[in-house]
Amino acid sequence: MNLFRPPLGSPVTPDAAGELVERLARRADLERHLTPHMLRQAFGSNVADAGVRSTKYSEALLSPCRLVNLR
């Protein structure tokens, strides 16, 4: 949900998500180019490494609202 740009309350577009990640990466002075997809992959890898069952984290990757119930 878009909380920072008009139209407020609308879904975040893929372009807006990419711009946000780019802006935050520049602010953090990261040398590597990041994309939202790279962050999604890192999340999945970290959750798997933490021992969460694959069915749980694959559901979370498909539906972010399920992140609360990973364990």
Secondary structure, DSSP 4 states (H G I P E B T S, - for coil): --SSSSSTTSPPPHHHHHHHHHHHHHHTT-SS---HHHHHHHHHHHHHHTT--HHHHHHHHH-GGGGGG--
